[in-house]
């Protein structure tokens, strides 16, 4: 994937990606996240480089055999590079945003009582 492809993906985020980005951007969780960031040959939806945490927001194509196989290879490669990978379905991000953010919060090593308030 090229920088131009990453730039295109940043401009054409899904509703779910846009919603989650509104909760991750500007160090909202106390850590800097990047969106549509290149790691090796892959472009990940969101990444906190400081914590080596990747967050993926998946649509239905990821539930097809080819998508599942690709995601498994990709996750294994990212794990081998030291990244933890969290995957969420688009619908879950849209319907359970607070729970998704809390899961990310915990993956960053934070405690529930420190979770910042939602700002939608």
Backbone as CSV, one residue per row, in Angstrom:
resi,resn,N_x,N_y,N_z,CA_x,CA_y,CA_z,C_x,C_y,C_z
1,UNK,0.838,-1.182,0.000,0.000,0.000,0.000,0.885,1.248,0.000
2,UNK,0.439,2.235,-0.709,1.220,3.460,-0.839,0.662,4.560,0.049
3,UNK,1.416,5.631,0.183,0.948,6.795,0.932,-0.311,7.361,0.300
4,UNK,-0.389,7.351,-1.031,-1.583,7.863,-1.714,-2.804,7.027,-1.354
5,UNK,-2.634,5.713,-1.256,-3.753,4.854,-0.861,-4.182,5.149,0.574
6,UNK,-3.215,5.341,1.452,-3.534,5.663,2.844,-4.277,6.992,2.920
7,UNK,-3.829,7.967,2.150,-4.487,9.279,2.118,-5.929,9.136,1.636
8,UNK,-6.124,8.321,0.599,-7.479,8.081,0.080,-8.362,7.437,1.152
9,UNK,-7.821,6.464,1.872,-8.589,5.796,2.928,-8.959,6.769,4.050
10,UNK,-8.063,7.696,4.373,-8.368,8.686,5.407,-9.527,9.575,4.989
11,UNK,-9.601,9.877,3.693,-10.659,10.751,3.183,-11.981,10.024,2.994
12,UNK,-11.958,8.693,2.938,-13.185,7.940,2.666,-13.499,6.944,3.782
13,UNK,-13.394,7.403,5.020,-13.666,6.532,6.163,-15.152,6.162,6.193
14,UNK,-15.421,4.972,6.742,-16.806,4.545,6.936,-17.394,5.332,8.108
15,UNK,-18.722,5.267,8.250,-19.370,5.939,9.385,-18.820,5.420,10.712
16,UNK,-18.610,4.112,10.792,-18.089,3.516,12.020,-16.672,4.020,12.304
17,UNK,-15.828,4.062,11.277,-14.468,4.571,11.462,-14.492,6.035,11.891
18,UNK,-15.359,6.822,11.266,-15.471,8.242,11.599,-15.901,8.415,13.064
19,UNK,-16.870,7.599,13.480,-17.361,7.700,14.858,-16.259,7.342,15.861
20,UNK,-15.547,6.239,15.591,-14.480,5.842,16.512,-13.349,6.858,16.495
21,UNK,-13.008,7.387,15.333,-11.949,8.381,15.239,-12.293,9.614,16.080
22,UNK,-13.574,9.977,16.129,-13.969,11.136,16.936,-13.674,10.908,18.415
23,UNK,-13.575,9.648,18.832,-13.298,9.320,20.232,-11.810,9.062,20.495
24,UNK,-11.029,8.844,19.438,-9.601,8.547,19.598,-8.708,9.751,19.305
25,UNK,-9.180,10.650,18.483,-8.332,11.744,18.002,-7.975,12.728,19.100
26,UNK,-6.971,13.528,18.837,-6.528,14.594,19.746,-6.179,14.090,21.148
27,UNK,-5.571,12.906,21.208,-5.140,12.331,22.492,-6.288,12.196,23.495
28,UNK,-7.494,11.970,23.006,-8.679,11.909,23.862,-8.559,10.835,24.944
29,UNK,-7.822,9.764,24.665,-7.640,8.704,25.655,-6.279,8.788,26.349
30,UNK,-5.607,9.906,26.144,-4.307,10.095,26.784,-3.150,9.561,25.969
31,UNK,-3.437,9.052,24.785,-2.413,8.525,23.879,-2.714,9.000,22.466
32,UNK,-1.657,9.172,21.693,-1.809,9.618,20.309,-2.139,8.433,19.400
33,UNK,-3.221,8.547,18.658,-3.586,7.556,17.646,-3.414,8.164,16.272
34,UNK,-3.028,7.327,15.338,-2.980,7.691,13.923,-4.045,6.883,13.207
35,UNK,-4.589,7.434,12.130,-5.594,6.695,11.366,-5.051,6.370,9.987
36,UNK,-5.471,5.215,9.481,-5.036,4.739,8.172,-3.517,4.886,8.046
37,UNK,-2.830,4.242,8.951,-1.375,4.351,9.064,-0.705,3.097,8.500
38,UNK,0.329,3.295,7.744,1.060,2.181,7.139,2.033,1.562,8.134
39,UNK,1.940,0.230,8.250,2.894,-0.556,9.029,3.327,-1.692,8.122
40,UNK,4.571,-1.668,7.704,5.032,-2.669,6.739,4.251,-2.528,5.443
41,UNK,3.707,-3.643,4.953,2.935,-3.611,3.706,1.452,-3.359,3.957
42,UNK,1.072,-3.187,5.216,-0.337,-3.036,5.571,-0.669,-1.603,5.978
43,UNK,-1.928,-1.232,5.781,-2.450,0.014,6.314,-3.501,-0.372,7.345
44,UNK,-3.285,0.071,8.578,-4.208,-0.257,9.664,-5.172,0.905,9.852
45,UNK,-6.364,0.599,10.363,-7.361,1.650,10.561,-6.873,2.680,11.571
46,UNK,-6.472,2.211,12.765,-5.992,3.101,13.818,-4.833,2.426,14.534
47,UNK,-3.871,3.228,14.965,-2.755,2.669,15.721,-2.266,3.677,16.747
48,UNK,-1.962,3.173,17.928,-1.240,3.928,18.948,0.173,3.352,18.928
49,UNK,1.103,4.080,18.330,2.469,3.588,18.194,3.148,3.442,19.551
50,UNK,2.835,4.329,20.473,3.455,4.290,21.806,3.146,2.976,22.519
51,UNK,1.930,2.477,22.376,1.513,1.229,23.026,1.492,0.041,22.078
52,UNK,1.845,0.289,20.807,1.833,-0.761,19.781,0.473,-1.475,19.758
53,UNK,-0.582,-0.655,19.720,-1.948,-1.156,19.693,-2.613,-0.754,18.384
54,UNK,-3.084,-1.753,17.639,-3.796,-1.545,16.383,-5.276,-1.795,16.633
55,UNK,-6.107,-0.917,16.097,-7.560,-1.076,16.195,-8.114,-1.128,14.779
56,UNK,-8.809,-2.222,14.472,-9.414,-2.417,13.159,-10.933,-2.384,13.281
57,UNK,-11.582,-1.718,12.347,-13.037,-1.663,12.275,-13.433,-2.356,10.980
58,UNK,-14.121,-3.497,11.116,-14.370,-4.383,9.982,-15.826,-4.394,9.537
59,UNK,-15.988,-4.448,8.225,-17.302,-4.629,7.616,-17.500,-6.085,7.227
60,UNK,-18.617,-6.368,6.586,-18.995,-7.733,6.251,-18.006,-8.493,5.389
61,UNK,-17.253,-7.806,4.537,-16.288,-8.486,3.671,-15.232,-9.221,4.480
62,UNK,-15.040,-8.814,5.723,-14.056,-9.474,6.574,-14.566,-10.794,7.130
63,UNK,-15.854,-11.088,6.916,-16.439,-12.334,7.399,-16.514,-13.390,6.295
64,UNK,-16.016,-13.078,5.114,-15.935,-14.022,3.996,-14.632,-14.811,4.123
65,UNK,-14.571,-16.022,3.563,-13.348,-16.841,3.685,-12.062,-16.110,3.283
66,UNK,-12.094,-15.404,2.162,-10.884,-14.700,1.717,-10.511,-13.590,2.698
67,UNK,-11.516,-12.870,3.182,-11.265,-11.798,4.142,-10.732,-12.323,5.461
68,UNK,-11.299,-13.434,5.926,-10.839,-14.047,7.175,-9.386,-14.507,7.055
69,UNK,-9.055,-15.130,5.924,-7.683,-15.609,5.707,-6.702,-14.432,5.671
70,UNK,-7.074,-13.369,4.958,-6.211,-12.194,4.869,-6.029,-11.556,6.244
71,UNK,-7.125,-11.426,6.988,-7.037,-10.820,8.321,-6.171,-11.651,9.257
72,UNK,-6.250,-12.968,9.149,-5.421,-13.841,9.985,-3.945,-13.638,9.669
73,UNK,-3.586,-13.613,8.380,-2.188,-13.378,7.986,-1.711,-12.012,8.494
74,UNK,-2.560,-11.030,8.298,-2.231,-9.661,8.676,-2.037,-9.542,10.190
75,UNK,-2.965,-10.103,10.952,-2.869,-10.055,12.415,-1.632,-10.795,12.899
76,UNK,-1.365,-11.957,12.330,-0.160,-12.709,12.714,1.100,-11.896,12.446
77,UNK,1.157,-11.254,11.286,2.325,-10.436,10.949,2.464,-9.281,11.943
78,UNK,1.363,-8.587,12.222,1.402,-7.472,13.169,1.803,-7.949,14.564
79,UNK,1.262,-9.090,14.995,1.652,-9.663,16.303,3.146,-9.954,16.333
80,UNK,3.685,-10.510,15.248,5.121,-10.805,15.185,5.970,-9.540,15.239
81,UNK,5.383,-8.415,14.820,6.083,-7.128,14.893,5.895,-6.455,16.250
82,UNK,5.165,-7.123,17.151,4.980,-6.610,18.503,3.688,-5.842,18.741
83,UNK,2.802,-5.812,17.755,1.542,-5.082,17.894,0.441,-5.994,18.415
84,UNK,-0.377,-5.462,19.320,-1.622,-6.117,19.701,-2.686,-5.590,18.740
85,UNK,-3.615,-6.449,18.348,-4.647,-6.060,17.385,-6.023,-6.296,17.996
86,UNK,-6.835,-5.232,18.009,-8.233,-5.333,18.413,-9.084,-5.176,17.164
87,UNK,-10.073,-6.054,16.993,-10.976,-5.984,15.844,-12.403,-5.813,16.329
88,UNK,-13.104,-4.887,15.696,-14.498,-4.637,16.017,-15.311,-4.568,14.725
89,UNK,-16.552,-5.027,14.788,-17.450,-4.931,13.637,-18.005,-3.515,13.551
90,UNK,-18.245,-3.046,12.325,-18.833,-1.722,12.105,-20.060,-1.508,12.976
91,UNK,-20.995,-2.473,12.957,-22.246,-2.323,13.713,-21.981,-2.145,15.200
92,UNK,-21.022,-2.875,15.737,-20.713,-2.741,17.160,-20.162,-1.351,17.470
93,UNK,-19.325,-0.833,16.593,-18.774,0.507,16.810,-19.902,1.542,16.798
94,UNK,-20.845,1.369,15.886,-21.945,2.330,15.780,-22.941,2.206,16.929
95,UNK,-23.189,0.985,17.391,-24.234,0.764,18.398,-23.705,0.695,19.828
96,UNK,-22.428,0.383,19.984,-21.848,0.200,21.323,-20.542,0.976,21.455
97,UNK,-20.561,2.208,21.015,-19.334,3.003,20.969,-18.650,3.089,22.331
98,UNK,-19.418,3.355,23.379,-18.814,3.493,24.703,-18.110,2.213,25.135
99,UNK,-18.732,1.053,24.866,-18.120,-0.223,25.239,-16.841,-0.478,24.451
100,UNK,-16.848,-0.117,23.169,-15.662,-0.278,22.320,-14.533,0.602,22.850
101,UNK,-14.847,1.849,23.159,-13.829,2.774,23.679,-13.286,2.256,25.003
102,UNK,-14.146,1.705,25.837,-13.678,1.159,27.113,-12.739,-0.028,26.896
103,UNK,-13.042,-0.874,25.922,-12.162,-2.000,25.603,-10.789,-1.495,25.152
104,UNK,-10.786,-0.469,24.304,-9.524,0.127,23.852,-8.781,0.726,25.045
105,UNK,-9.521,1.405,25.902,-8.954,2.014,27.102,-8.209,0.983,27.937
106,UNK,-8.865,-0.155,28.158,-8.231,-1.217,28.946,-7.000,-1.778,28.228
107,UNK,-7.076,-1.904,26.916,-5.932,-2.413,26.146,-4.740,-1.453,26.231
108,UNK,-5.019,-0.187,26.441,-3.951,0.801,26.617,-3.348,0.721,28.015
109,UNK,-3.946,-0.090,28.878,-3.430,-0.270,30.230,-4.036,0.670,31.247
110,UNK,-5.188,1.237,30.926,-5.846,2.184,31.823,-6.937,1.493,32.631
111,UNK,-7.282,2.080,33.759,-8.350,1.562,34.621,-9.666,2.265,34.297
112,UNK,-10.754,1.581,34.559,-12.084,2.096,34.213,-12.361,3.460,34.843
113,UNK,-11.977,3.688,36.089,-12.303,4.950,36.752,-11.557,6.150,36.164
114,UNK,-10.599,5.909,35.289,-9.874,7.011,34.633,-10.437,7.344,33.254
115,UNK,-11.453,6.586,32.801,-11.987,6.753,31.453,-12.564,8.151,31.286
116,UNK,-12.110,8.890,30.274,-12.642,10.242,30.073,-14.083,10.180,29.591
117,UNK,-14.858,11.243,29.818,-16.252,11.237,29.392,-16.364,11.267,27.874
118,UNK,-17.486,10.730,27.369,-17.749,10.737,25.928,-17.967,12.157,25.463
119,UNK,-17.401,12.472,24.297,-17.584,13.800,23.686,-17.969,13.565,22.241
120,UNK,-19.260,13.362,21.991,-19.719,13.111,20.606,-20.265,14.330,19.962
